[in-house]
Amino acid sequence: MRKCFILRVPTGFMALVLVLFLHGSVWGYDLTEKFSIGGIIGSAYQYQWLDGDDNKGRGAVNFEPEFSFRPNDSNELFAKFGFGAGNGLKEVSNLRLAPWAANTEDDYKNINGRNRDYLLTAWYKYTFNFSESHTLGLTGGIIDSTDYVDENAYANDEFTQFMNEALVNGPNGFFPSFDIGGAIEWEIGNFDITGVGLNVGENDEGRNYHYYAGQVAYKWDNALGEGNYRAIVDWTTKKFSDEDGDDERRLAGFLSFDQELGDIFGAWIRFGWQDDSALIDFDAIYSGGINILGSWYGREQDNIGIGYAYLHGDNDSEFDDDQVFEVYWRVVFTDMFAATLDFQYVDENRDNSDDDIDGVIGGIRMTAEF
């Protein structure tokens, strides 16, 4: 039997020591004018107090180094790898939504059923630079759809923003990562039009499928600050089952907005709806929140995030609805190192009320970006 490493409190402390050591001794940098190395080390420990589930704590550490080669302004070769220890609360909790949406130990192995470990992305991009405000980028290789669609300035990064899956991307939809595909990014003025396609090794039913997504985004600099307004549609081929076992596609649409509100505040929303022909857990999400910069107490790089998400369960699923409230305080110590205190309240209602889960999750996250 393969032994699975579980990160507990003493190991979490050692992870902190490791991150601090790396903070003092390793820096990402350009090896040459054309070749650079970067990445992130993330460590998190969370403890849950949930009705209907055992109180317990778990942690995880991951390391995702990146390598970029740019021979000129038009060409780029990029690769990202991932390594992890521990699976956090995802391994032991009965919650449908992960309290920390980051990749963990098992996510880096047999990725999408491809029998590929640790290599997350590897792609080549060519950019046509027509002018400073008009470019066309073409990317092909092993890609991550979330690098291109469902972006949000305040709710899109599980390492520096919200931790719960409900507030990172739209979990009622589907944004596959780390598989063969391509992307087109056309930027013209304040508009950004993006198309993505992937062939995904397997879904939860073990079936290979094609995935497609399109996004139209508009950047608006106004009296309040910068705002980004996006409309996203994504769909798949008919490789998902309905309640009768017949083949169906998945189809979803999203609106994702973020807007600065002066020098300190920002606000965001993400609304999404999914067709329920295939068997799904949630058919709609309504989420939003605010961002507060630390400049009000003299630390401009710190921030506080407050977010709420409501997910409506599909009629054929076991979930009636999910609610997630999360607040975090991120303290930036240097350009490289930051720590986050995180608090979540979750309320998961199911068809069988005896299986309902609600309670709180507290955690600390530490990151070193290089």
matplotlib code that plots the C-alpha trace (Angstrom):
import matplotlib.pyplot as plt

x = [0.0, 1.3, 1.8, 0.2, 2.0, -0.4, 0.8, 0.2, 1.0, 4.7, 5.3, 3.4, 5.8, 8.7, 7.1, 7.1, 10.8, 11.4, 9.6, 11.4, 14.7, 13.9, 12.8, 16.2, 18.3, 16.5, 15.3, 13.7, 15.6, 16.5, 19.3, 19.9, 18.0, 16.0, 15.7, 14.0, 13.0, 10.1, 7.3, 5.7, 5.9, 2.6, 1.9, -1.5, -2.9, -6.7, -8.8, -12.5, -15.3, -18.3, -21.6, -22.1, -18.4, -15.5, -13.5, -10.0, -7.0, -4.8, -2.2, -0.4, 2.7, 3.2, 6.0, 5.3, 8.4, 8.1, 10.6, 10.3, 12.4, 11.8, 14.2, 12.4, 9.2, 7.1, 8.1, 7.9, 8.5, 7.0, 6.9, 5.5, 5.9, 4.2, 5.2, 3.2, 3.1, -0.2, -3.8, -5.1, -8.7, -9.7, -8.6, -10.6, -13.6, -17.0, -17.5, -18.3, -16.2, -12.5, -11.6, -8.3, -8.5, -4.8, -3.3, -2.1, -0.1, -2.5, -3.4, 0.2, 0.0, -1.7, -3.0, -6.3, -5.7, -2.8, -0.2, 1.7, 3.1, 4.4, 4.4, 1.5, 1.9, 4.3, 3.5, 4.7, 3.2, 3.7, 2.5, 1.8, 2.5, 0.6, 0.8, 1.1, -2.7, -3.3, -1.8, -2.8, -1.3, -1.5, -0.6, -0.3, 0.8, -0.2, -2.3, -4.5, -7.9, -8.0, -5.0, -7.2, -10.9, -12.8, -10.2, -11.0, -8.7, -9.9, -11.1, -9.0, -5.8, -5.9, -2.3, -2.9, -6.6, -9.6, -8.9, -12.3, -13.0, -16.3, -14.5, -11.6, -13.4, -17.0, -17.2, -20.7, -18.9, -15.9, -12.4, -10.1, -6.4, -3.1, -4.0, -3.4, -4.9, -4.5, -5.6, -6.1, -5.8, -6.8, -6.2, -7.4, -7.7, -9.7, -11.2, -9.7, -11.3, -10.1, -10.8, -9.6, -9.8, -8.6, -8.7, -9.0, -7.8, -10.8, -13.6, -15.1, -16.6, -13.2, -14.2, -12.1, -13.7, -13.2, -13.6, -14.1, -14.4, -14.8, -14.4, -15.0, -13.5, -13.5, -11.2, -12.7, -10.6, -13.1, -13.3, -13.3, -10.3, -9.8, -12.6, -12.7, -16.0, -16.1, -18.6, -17.6, -19.2, -17.8, -19.0, -17.9, -18.6, -21.3, -19.2, -21.2, -24.1, -27.6, -29.9, -30.9, -27.3, -27.6, -24.7, -25.0, -22.7, -22.0, -22.7, -22.3, -22.2, -20.6, -20.3, -17.2, -16.7, -14.2, -13.9, -11.6, -13.5, -10.9, -7.5, -8.4, -11.5, -12.4, -15.5, -16.2, -19.0, -19.2, -22.6, -22.8, -25.5, -25.0, -27.3, -28.6, -29.0, -26.0, -25.7, -24.2, -24.0, -24.8, -26.6, -26.0, -23.6, -24.0, -20.9, -19.3, -17.2, -14.9, -11.2, -9.6, -6.0, -3.8, -3.0, -5.5, -3.2, 0.1, 0.8, -0.2, 0.7, -1.5, -5.1, -8.3, -10.8, -14.4, -16.5, -19.8, -21.0, -24.4, -24.5, -27.9, -28.1, -29.3, -32.7, -31.1, -28.1, -27.8, -27.1, -29.9, -27.5, -24.2, -23.3, -19.7, -18.6, -14.9, -12.7, -9.0, -6.2, -3.0, 0.2, 3.1, 6.4, 8.7, 8.3, 8.6, 7.0, 3.4, 1.2, -2.6, -5.1, -8.3, -11.8, -14.6, -18.2, -19.8, -23.4, -24.0, -27.6, -28.4, -31.6, -31.2, -31.1, -29.3, -26.3, -26.3, -22.9, -22.3, -19.6, -16.4, -12.9, -9.9, -6.5, -3.2, -1.5, 2.1, 3.6, 7.0, 6.9, 10.1]
y = [0.0, 3.5, 5.6, 9.0, 11.9, 13.8, 17.2, 17.8, 20.6, 19.8, 19.3, 22.5, 24.3, 22.8, 24.0, 27.5, 27.2, 26.0, 28.9, 31.4, 29.8, 30.0, 33.5, 34.4, 32.4, 31.9, 34.6, 34.2, 36.1, 36.5, 34.1, 35.9, 38.6, 35.7, 33.1, 33.5, 31.3, 32.0, 30.3, 30.0, 27.9, 27.7, 26.2, 26.2, 24.7, 24.6, 23.4, 22.7, 22.8, 21.4, 20.0, 16.6, 16.1, 15.4, 18.3, 18.0, 19.9, 19.2, 21.0, 20.9, 22.3, 22.8, 24.1, 25.3, 26.5, 28.2, 28.6, 31.1, 31.5, 34.7, 34.9, 38.1, 40.1, 37.8, 34.3, 32.6, 29.0, 28.4, 25.4, 25.0, 22.0, 21.1, 19.1, 18.7, 17.1, 16.5, 17.0, 19.3, 19.1, 17.9, 14.4, 14.1, 16.5, 15.6, 19.1, 19.4, 22.5, 22.5, 24.9, 25.5, 25.4, 25.0, 21.9, 19.4, 16.2, 13.9, 16.6, 16.4, 12.7, 11.0, 14.4, 14.1, 10.3, 11.0, 9.0, 12.3, 13.5, 16.9, 18.7, 21.1, 23.3, 23.5, 25.7, 27.9, 31.4, 33.6, 37.2, 39.5, 43.0, 45.3, 48.3, 49.1, 48.7, 45.9, 42.4, 38.9, 35.9, 32.3, 29.6, 25.8, 23.0, 21.8, 24.7, 25.7, 27.2, 29.4, 31.3, 32.7, 32.8, 33.5, 36.0, 38.5, 41.0, 40.2, 36.6, 34.4, 33.3, 30.8, 31.7, 35.5, 36.0, 33.8, 30.2, 28.5, 27.0, 28.9, 32.2, 31.4, 30.3, 29.5, 25.8, 25.4, 25.6, 23.7, 25.1, 22.2, 22.6, 21.0, 19.3, 19.6, 22.6, 26.1, 29.6, 32.8, 36.2, 39.3, 42.6, 45.7, 48.9, 48.3, 45.0, 41.6, 38.6, 35.1, 31.6, 28.4, 24.7, 21.6, 17.9, 16.6, 13.1, 12.1, 13.5, 12.0, 9.2, 8.3, 9.6, 11.7, 15.0, 18.3, 21.6, 25.1, 28.5, 32.1, 35.4, 39.0, 41.5, 45.3, 47.4, 50.7, 53.4, 55.7, 58.2, 55.4, 53.6, 50.6, 48.2, 44.9, 43.5, 40.0, 37.6, 34.0, 31.0, 27.4, 24.1, 20.5, 17.6, 15.1, 12.9, 13.5, 11.4, 12.6, 11.0, 8.3, 7.5, 9.2, 11.4, 15.2, 18.1, 20.7, 24.3, 27.4, 31.1, 33.6, 37.3, 38.4, 42.1, 43.8, 47.6, 49.8, 52.1, 54.8, 54.3, 51.8, 49.8, 47.5, 45.3, 42.3, 40.0, 36.6, 35.3, 32.0, 29.6, 26.0, 23.9, 21.0, 18.4, 16.5, 15.4, 18.3, 19.4, 23.2, 25.0, 28.6, 30.7, 34.2, 35.6, 38.9, 40.8, 43.7, 44.3, 46.7, 47.8, 48.2, 51.7, 52.9, 51.7, 52.5, 49.2, 49.6, 46.0, 44.3, 43.7, 42.4, 40.4, 39.7, 37.4, 35.5, 32.8, 31.2, 28.1, 26.6, 22.8, 21.1, 19.3, 16.0, 16.4, 15.6, 19.3, 21.8, 24.7, 25.8, 29.1, 30.2, 33.3, 34.0, 36.8, 36.9, 39.3, 39.1, 40.7, 41.2, 41.2, 41.6, 41.4, 37.7, 36.5, 37.0, 35.3, 35.2, 34.6, 33.1, 32.4, 30.6, 29.9, 27.1, 25.9, 22.9, 21.8, 18.4, 16.5, 14.4, 16.9, 14.4, 14.9, 18.8, 20.3, 23.7, 25.3, 27.3, 26.7, 28.7, 28.7, 30.2, 30.4, 31.3, 31.9, 32.7, 34.0, 34.2]
z = [0.0, -0.9, 2.1, 1.9, 3.7, 6.0, 7.1, 10.8, 13.2, 13.7, 10.0, 9.3, 11.6, 9.7, 6.5, 7.9, 8.7, 5.2, 3.6, 5.9, 4.9, 1.2, 1.8, 3.0, 0.6, -2.8, -5.1, -8.5, -11.2, -14.8, -15.6, -18.8, -20.7, -22.4, -19.7, -16.3, -13.3, -10.9, -9.0, -5.6, -2.5, -0.6, 2.8, 4.6, 7.8, 8.4, 11.2, 10.9, 13.5, 11.5, 12.6, 11.0, 10.4, 12.7, 14.0, 12.6, 11.2, 8.2, 6.2, 2.8, 1.2, -2.5, -4.7, -8.3, -10.1, -13.5, -16.4, -19.2, -22.3, -24.4, -27.4, -28.5, -27.9, -30.1, -28.9, -25.5, -24.3, -20.8, -18.4, -14.9, -12.6, -9.3, -6.2, -3.0, 0.4, 2.1, 0.8, 3.5, 4.5, 1.0, 2.1, 5.3, 5.0, 3.7, 2.3, -1.4, -1.9, -1.0, 1.8, 0.0, -3.8, -4.4, -5.9, -3.3, -3.3, -5.2, -7.8, -9.2, -10.0, -13.0, -14.1, -15.9, -16.2, -18.6, -16.5, -16.3, -13.0, -11.9, -15.3, -15.1, -18.2, -21.1, -24.0, -26.8, -27.5, -30.5, -30.3, -33.2, -32.0, -34.4, -32.1, -28.4, -28.0, -30.6, -30.2, -31.1, -29.1, -30.2, -27.6, -27.9, -25.7, -22.2, -20.8, -17.9, -18.9, -15.8, -17.1, -19.9, -18.7, -15.5, -14.3, -11.6, -9.9, -6.4, -6.5, -8.7, -6.8, -4.1, -3.0, -2.5, -2.2, -1.1, -0.2, -0.6, -4.0, -4.2, -4.2, -6.5, -9.7, -10.5, -9.2, -10.7, -14.0, -15.3, -16.0, -16.7, -16.2, -17.3, -20.6, -24.3, -26.0, -27.4, -26.8, -28.8, -27.1, -29.1, -27.4, -29.2, -27.2, -24.0, -25.4, -24.8, -26.7, -25.7, -27.0, -25.4, -26.5, -24.7, -25.0, -21.5, -20.6, -18.5, -16.5, -13.2, -15.3, -16.8, -20.3, -22.6, -23.8, -25.6, -23.8, -25.3, -23.8, -25.0, -23.1, -24.0, -21.5, -21.3, -19.2, -18.1, -16.4, -14.8, -11.9, -9.3, -10.7, -13.0, -13.7, -15.6, -17.0, -18.5, -20.1, -20.4, -22.0, -21.9, -23.1, -23.7, -26.1, -25.1, -22.8, -19.6, -18.4, -17.6, -15.0, -17.6, -18.5, -21.9, -23.2, -22.6, -23.0, -20.2, -20.9, -18.6, -18.8, -16.4, -15.7, -13.7, -12.8, -10.6, -9.9, -7.9, -5.6, -4.9, -3.4, -0.7, -1.7, -4.5, -5.2, -7.3, -8.4, -10.2, -11.4, -13.3, -14.6, -15.9, -18.0, -16.0, -18.8, -17.5, -13.9, -12.0, -8.4, -8.8, -11.6, -10.4, -8.4, -7.1, -5.4, -4.6, -2.1, -1.3, -1.1, 1.4, 0.9, 4.0, 3.1, 5.7, 8.4, 6.6, 4.8, 1.2, 0.2, 2.8, 2.1, 3.6, 1.6, 2.4, 0.2, 0.0, -2.4, -2.8, -5.0, -6.0, -6.2, -9.3, -8.8, -9.6, -7.3, -3.6, -2.8, -2.1, -1.8, -0.5, 1.2, 1.9, 3.8, 4.0, 5.4, 5.2, 6.2, 4.1, 5.5, 3.1, 4.8, 1.7, -2.0, -1.7, 1.6, 2.9, 5.5, 5.5, 8.4, 7.0, 8.4, 6.6, 7.5, 5.4, 5.3, 3.1, 2.8, 1.2, 0.1, 3.2, 6.1, 8.3, 6.0, 6.3, 7.3, 8.7, 10.8, 10.6, 9.3, 10.5, 8.8, 8.1, 4.7, 4.0, 0.6, -0.9, -4.4, -6.4]

ax = plt.figure().add_subplot(projection="3d")
ax.plot(x, y, z, "-o")
ax.set_aspect("equal")
plt.show()
